[in-house]
């Protein structure tokens, strides 16, 4: 758990430093998106369509993976 928290903090600090540098260069998220040929609305639409695809597939996969994992977990020899 500590390792995950450390990784999240590192990503947050790197993002903050990058954001400050880009702000000093007078760049905004909207300008960068326009350079890539995207609009904020298009990004939101792509995220929504991605979520509509991902969520049902995760649920479907978990219907198989979770019971198999549970059976394997229950039949493992106890740790000493």
Phi, psi and omega in degrees: 000321180295323180296318178296316179298319178298318179296318179297319179295318179298317179296318180297317180293317179297321178294319179297314180297316178298318178298319179295317180297315179295324178294322178293333177272009180059041176249142177239167178298321180296319179296319179294321178295318179297325177296329179273358180081026181240157172243158178303324179294320179294321178297316179297318178298317179295320178295319179295316180292326175295318179294322178295332178275318187288313188301311178298324180290324176295316179297316179298315179295322181292336177295337177261314188292315184297312178297322178297315178299318181298316179296315179298316179299318182290328184263005175288147176293147181295147177277150179262000000 
